[in-house]
Amino acid sequence: MKNKNLYNVKLPAFRMASKKCSYCALGLFAGLFSSYKVNAQMVNNGDVKVDNNTILSIYMDYENASSGKFINDGEVYVFQNWKNDGVVGYNTAANGKTFFIGEQDQILEGGQPSGFQNIIFNNLNSPIPFHLATTFSVNKEADFKKGIVDADDYDGLVVFNENAVHKNTGDQSFVDGKVQKKGQKMFEFPVGDGQFYRPSIHAANSSVNNLYTTQYFNKNSGNQYPHTSKESGIQLINDKEYWEVRQNEGDEKIVLSLTLDTDTTPSDFFTQTSGTELAIVRWDETTSKWVREGGVLSNEITGETYSHLLTGPVKGYGIFTMAIVTKKNTDKDDLIVYNAITPNGDGINDSFHIEGINKYPENKVEIYNRWGVKVYEANSYNETDVMFRGYSDGRVTINRGDKLPTGTYFYILSYKKETKMVEKSGYLYINNQ
């Protein structure tokens, strides 16, 4: 903490320490805090700068007034309530960390957003100890160690900047409310409802100008969006949960993954008949009915916080859930898609084979992994030299030449037939074992 005028003070509920000594008393700005209220509240009307290798612990309610500026490039521990009406930020070159670790529920509020380089939620007082009534933005990492952040009941918002990530999310810690993500990178939105973590996942996009907001609801969407109003072929709509996905900025359509979990998703959605499949459905605000978006269901992977993923490209935004739908009939006389490959070099099923594609040279093939990341793309796909052989072509986040792991992928095939474009999609299983 640096200033030309330094005063050595010790406050009972506001402590700083250098990492090089055991709670050494450091200097504070002259007039840093204009008042020390009898109700155990600390109010800052000036400038606070927490330098690198400095620890600041706040043991009482902290208020950053409208004239206050709070910059954290060290480590700040907040044990009680937090209110910001001024400026809270960081230097991007530093690695400041702010810990919310109270032993009682914490109210996080203010008329201005609080910006954090890194933030750690770790409160053991109750299952839902954080009451977020303002905007928190994260530039690097949010660590959800313990405690659900209730932003829904308090009209709060958590914003992740372009390069921001999170970890340790699960049923014990997530955001119950709106989460916003800036930029183009793939992102798992750390959302849930009640005590259930139910993320949605957006694949990477091409533009950094995108801005999306997502929220999960553990309740029946049919009360607001009637399940009786739907496209033909949609048999049964999930009546236990739904997601709201909005595009605030940008014009790209996303590849969306919705998570399934046995704690919240109806059991009917885990077993399908030969004539049905699972699909993402969206409430179309123009026609006021549920429309089918499609999607491919991947297998369960051990260690994930959810059971399965349903992934597919979507044509709009708004209210999403999954539904049991009638399988679409395919044209047997047109193209035959062989949806399993074993790229082991034995000459059998070594590539993704689309029989008859040579009849339609004006075509495009895209292949995505279960999180919606594009791993392959080709124009003029054919049955000889332009073929997918189980390796990434280097787009987005997968390195060129990498052999893709065993698992379920999905493809989108578009081709010109006579005067119109036809689009087909489905799953592709790669077995590299």
PAVEX-442457 format. One record per residue (C-alpha): y, z, x; residue in three letters. Coordinates in pm, whole numbers, padded with zeros to 5 digits, always signed. Layout:
REM PAVEX-442457
YZXALA/...
***
This chain:
REM PAVEX-442457
+00000+00000+00000MET/+00320-00112+00175LYS/+00692-00051+00121ASN/+00991+00019+00340LYS/+01043+00356+00171ASN/+00723+00558+00179LEU/+00670+00900+00027TYR/+00360+01107+00091ASN/+00254+01245-00245VAL/-00059+01376-00410LYS/-00102+01326-00782LEU/-00378+01506-00973PRO/-00492+01195-01152ALA/-00377+00908-00934PHE/-00544+00892-00595ARG/-00554+00638-00315MET/-00763+00639-00003ALA/-00808+00420+00298SER/-01165+00314+00355LYS/-01120+00435+00711LYS/-01073+00799+00610CYS/-01195+01039+00345SER/-00929+01033+00070TYR/-00623+01032+00292CYS/-00296+01067+00103ALA/-00106+00740+00130LEU/+00253+00654+00056GLY/+00374+00549-00288LEU/+00680+00350-00376PHE/+00990+00556-00433ALA/+01029+00578-00806GLY/+00697+00402-00858LEU/+00624+00595-01174PHE/+00915+00672-01397SER/+00738+00944-01588SER/+00437+01166-01582TYR/+00377+01235-01948LYS/+00238+01561-02077VAL/-00035+01372-02263ASN/-00189+01273-01929ALA/-00049+00923-01908GLN/+00084+00740-01605MET/+00356+00480-01665VAL/+00458+00224-01404ASN/+00801+00063-01432ASN/+00811-00073-01078GLY/+00589-00258-00830ASP/+00239-00150-00728VAL/+00062-00333-00446LYS/-00291-00220-00352VAL/-00369-00375-00015ASP/-00700-00482+00126ASN/-00911-00189+00253ASN/-00731+00048+00017THR/-00883+00244-00271ILE/-00678+00348-00572LEU/-00832+00583-00833SER/-00662+00643-01168ILE/-00792+00947-01355TYR/-00557+00938-01655MET/-00438+00676-01904ASP/-00251+00403-01720TYR/+00033+00199-01867GLU/+00192-00092-01684ASN/+00528-00121-01861ALA/+00708-00448-01933SER/+00900-00414-01607SER/+00587-00317-01411GLY/+00403-00536-01161LYS/+00053-00438-01049PHE/-00116-00641-00773ILE/-00467-00543-00665ASN/-00610-00679-00341ASP/-00816-00368-00268GLY/-01031-00153-00495GLU/-00895+00007-00812VAL/-01102+00255-01018TYR/-00990+00308-01377VAL/-01149+00613-01542PHE/-00962+00623-01873GLN/-00753+00389-02091ASN/-00560+00085-01970TRP/-00248-00078-02113LYS/-00052-00368-01970ASN/+00282-00496-02099ASP/+00394-00636-01765GLY/+00227-00829-01484VAL/-00124-00754-01356VAL/-00259-00991-01095GLY/-00389-01051-00743TYR/-00354-01271-00439ASN/-00612-01551-00457THR/-00683-01525-00084ALA/-00790-01162-00124ALA/-01099-01016-00289ASN/-00959-00738-00505GLY/-01195-00546-00731LYS/-01115-00348-01044THR/-01374-00100-01172PHE/-01373+00031-01530PHE/-01609+00325-01498ILE/-01490+00596-01734GLY/-01700+00880-01870GLU/-01553+00828-02215GLN/-01489+00517-02424ASP/-01201+00316-02282GLN/-00927+00138-02478ILE/-00813-00174-02292LEU/-00495-00309-02448GLU/-00146-00445-02393GLY/+00097-00713-02497GLY/+00039-00918-02180GLN/-00287-01049-02028PRO/-00437-00869-01729SER/-00562-01087-01445GLY/-00842-00973-01214PHE/-00996-01131-00907GLN/-01317-00934-00966ASN/-01392-00694-01249ILE/-01678-00447-01290ILE/-01773-00295-01626PHE/-01980+00020-01576ASN/-01941+00290-01840ASN/-02232+00510-01944LEU/-02060+00703-02221ASN/-02193+00495-02512SER/-02364+00158-02573PRO/-02025+00004-02663ILE/-01771+00191-02447PRO/-01509-00084-02393PHE/-01262-00162-02672HIS/-01076-00476-02564LEU/-00753-00538-02756ALA/-00590-00777-02510THR/-00679-01067-02280THR/-00866-01006-01955PHE/-00896-01305-01720SER/-01144-01330-01433VAL/-01086-01550-01130ASN/-01399-01480-00923LYS/-01668-01258-01075GLU/-01731-01025-01366ALA/-02011-00776-01309ASP/-02154-00644-01637PHE/-02333-00342-01498LYS/-02335-00124-01808LYS/-02152-00118-02137GLY/-02079-00374-02407ILE/-01723-00505-02430VAL/-01616-00504-02795ASP/-01353-00777-02826ALA/-01440-00876-03183ASP/-01316-00567-03366ASP/-00997-00552-03156TYR/-00905-00924-03135ASP/-00957-00933-02759GLY/-01047-01223-02532LEU/-01220-01260-02193VAL/-01118-01571-01997VAL/-01315-01712-01703PHE/-01119-01940-01473ASN/-01260-02258-01320GLU/-01467-02096-01044ASN/-01539-01765-01215ALA/-01897-01644-01267VAL/-02069-01335-01404HIS/-02383-01134-01334LYS/-02603-00855-01474ASN/-02553-00961-01835THR/-02817-00857-02087GLY/-02857-00652-02403ASP/-02694-00359-02223GLN/-02371-00539-02129SER/-02191-00851-02252PHE/-01885-00953-02455VAL/-01908-00898-02829ASP/-01631-01136-02927GLY/-01457-01444-02791LYS/-01514-01575-02437VAL/-01312-01863-02299GLN/-01397-02087-02003LYS/-01166-02319-01814LYS/-01273-02622-01613GLY/-01571-02849-01573GLN/-01852-02640-01425LYS/-02171-02543-01606MET/-02130-02202-01764PHE/-02338-01949-01951GLU/-02106-01779-02198PHE/-02183-01404-02179PRO/-02162-01346-02554VAL/-02361-01142-02802GLY/-02326-00932-03114ASP/-02414-00570-03182GLY/-02662-00489-02908GLN/-02807-00838-02861PHE/-02708-01068-02574TYR/-02723-01427-02706ARG/-02547-01668-02472PRO/-02471-02033-02525SER/-02461-02264-02225ILE/-02229-02558-02161HIS/-02330-02823-01913ALA/-02091-02948-01648ALA/-01824-03197-01749ASN/-01628-03456-01557SER/-01278-03312-01613SER/-01127-02984-01492VAL/-00888-02992-01787ASN/-01146-02872-02039ASN/-01108-02539-02214LEU/-01372-02397-02450TYR/-01406-02078-02652THR/-01739-01941-02776THR/-01850-01649-02991GLN/-02193-01543-03121TYR/-02257-01391-03465PHE/-02574-01204-03556ASN/-02544-01280-03926LYS/-02615-01546-04187ASN/-02384-01847-04157SER/-02481-01953-04510GLY/-02237-01708-04664ASN/-01946-01918-04535GLN/-02118-02251-04467TYR/-02372-02309-04748PRO/-02718-02400-04624HIS/-02775-02603-04940THR/-02515-02853-04820SER/-02698-03047-04549LYS/-02815-03386-04432GLU/-03154-03512-04539SER/-03429-03415-04298GLY/-03289-03066-04234ILE/-03553-02839-04382GLN/-03465-02479-04288LEU/-03144-02353-04128ILE/-03143-02033-03923ASN/-03007-01763-04154ASP/-02986-01484-03895LYS/-02742-01610-03632GLU/-02489-01874-03536TYR/-02235-01966-03267TRP/-01879-02084-03293GLU/-01784-02328-03017VAL/-01427-02460-03004ARG/-01264-02706-02768GLN/-00911-02583-02698ASN/-00822-02850-02443GLU/-00982-03178-02333GLY/-01158-03454-02521ASP/-01511-03461-02377GLU/-01825-03395-02578LYS/-02058-03139-02425ILE/-02427-03091-02371VAL/-02492-02761-02544LEU/-02779-02514-02502SER/-02845-02249-02764LEU/-03071-01957-02682THR/-03360-01834-02894LEU/-03479-01476-02886ASP/-03753-01299-03081THR/-03517-01008-03154ASP/-03276-01221-03356THR/-03422-01568-03420THR/-03653-01600-03725PRO/-04022-01621-03631SER/-04060-01957-03811ASP/-03852-02117-03537PHE/-04111-02050-03267PHE/-04399-02244-03429THR/-04367-02601-03552GLN/-04600-02829-03746THR/-04693-03181-03638SER/-04423-03323-03864GLY/-04134-03091-03774THR/-03926-03000-03473GLU/-03632-02781-03383LEU/-03281-02923-03363ALA/-02924-02806-03311ILE/-02724-02838-03632VAL/-02347-02823-03680ARG/-02129-02758-03982TRP/-01924-03075-04017ASP/-01581-02975-04142GLU/-01498-03329-04261THR/-01798-03369-04491THR/-01852-02994-04556SER/-02221-03009-04477LYS/-02466-02933-04198TRP/-02545-03231-03973VAL/-02823-03277-03722ARG/-02724-03293-03355GLU/-03072-03306-03204GLY/-03195-03129-02895GLY/-03505-03050-02695VAL/-03677-02711-02685LEU/-03777-02592-02338SER/-04058-02357-02252ASN/-04002-01989-02186GLU/-03930-01891-01827ILE/-04021-01543-01708THR/-03726-01325-01617GLY/-03468-01480-01846GLU/-03289-01259-02097THR/-03372-01501-02380TYR/-03696-01663-02492SER/-03623-02036-02509HIS/-03342-02288-02482LEU/-03260-02565-02728LEU/-03054-02826-02545THR/-02886-03146-02654GLY/-02560-03344-02660PRO/-02330-03271-02952VAL/-02079-03497-03121LYS/-01831-03233-03234GLY/-01732-02868-03228TYR/-01727-02577-03468GLY/-02018-02377-03611ILE/-02363-02427-03458PHE/-02711-02291-03511THR/-03064-02431-03505MET/-03278-02567-03785ALA/-03631-02685-03852ILE/-03605-03057-03919VAL/-03834-03345-04004THR/-03936-03547-03700LYS/-03770-03884-03690LYS/-03993-04187-03720ASN/-03997-04411-03415THR/-04026-04786-03415ASP/-04380-04846-03284LYS/-04312-05214-03224ASP/-03996-05158-03022ASP/-04005-04931-02716LEU/-04275-04690-02607ILE/-04146-04390-02413VAL/-04401-04205-02200TYR/-04255-03856-02184ASN/-04453-03699-01900ALA/-04452-03779-01528ILE/-04647-03642-01232THR/-04461-03773-00924PRO/-04734-03692-00669ASN/-04776-04043-00529GLY/-05121-04110-00674ASP/-04998-04416-00863GLY/-05056-04254-01205ILE/-04753-04150-01411ASN/-04540-04137-01098ASP/-04227-04249-01283SER/-04061-04225-01621PHE/-04200-04530-01794HIS/-04030-04696-02091ILE/-04251-04980-02202GLU/-04052-05278-02329GLY/-03719-05178-02178ILE/-03702-05511-01991ASN/-03624-05676-02326LYS/-03296-05487-02332TYR/-03131-05518-01989PRO/-02803-05381-02125GLU/-02911-05018-02125ASN/-02843-04675-01985LYS/-03077-04382-01914VAL/-02958-04023-01864GLU/-03184-03727-01783ILE/-03078-03362-01809TYR/-03242-03035-01717ASN/-03287-02748-01963ARG/-02933-02619-01900TRP/-02781-02957-01977GLY/-02709-03050-01615VAL/-02737-03423-01559LYS/-02994-03490-01287VAL/-03030-03867-01322TYR/-02832-04161-01456GLU/-02895-04534-01430ALA/-02776-04855-01590ASN/-03008-05154-01640SER/-03318-04934-01627TYR/-03634-05145-01600ASN/-04007-05133-01537GLU/-03995-05228-01169THR/-03725-05097-00933ASP/-03471-04899-01135VAL/-03686-04608-01244MET/-03675-04229-01243PHE/-03936-04084-01007ARG/-03870-03713-01039GLY/-03586-03688-00788TYR/-03221-03615-00852SER/-02974-03895-00794ASP/-02717-03642-00671GLY/-02480-03616-00967ARG/-02301-03299-01071VAL/-02476-02997-00916THR/-02814-03126-00803ILE/-02830-03263-00449ASN/-02933-03623-00402ARG/-03296-03659-00305GLY/-03401-03316-00424ASP/-03741-03310-00591LYS/-03690-03163-00933LEU/-03893-02857-01032PRO/-04171-02859-01288THR/-04036-02813-01639GLY/-03902-02964-01957THR/-03612-03208-01935TYR/-03459-03436-02193PHE/-03349-03797-02183TYR/-03090-04006-02364ILE/-03164-04377-02378LEU/-02903-04618-02513SER/-02951-04993-02526TYR/-02803-05298-02694LYS/-03030-05450-02955LYS/-02893-05773-03089GLU/-02530-05683-03170THR/-02551-05304-03195LYS/-02615-05014-02963MET/-02924-04802-03030VAL/-02965-04448-02900GLU/-03287-04254-02858LYS/-03343-03910-02712SER/-03635-03680-02653GLY/-03805-03453-02407TYR/-03950-03542-02068LEU/-04197-03315-01892TYR/-04212-03321-01511ILE/-04517-03174-01342ASN/-04474-03138-00968ASN/-04761-02895-00920GLN/
***
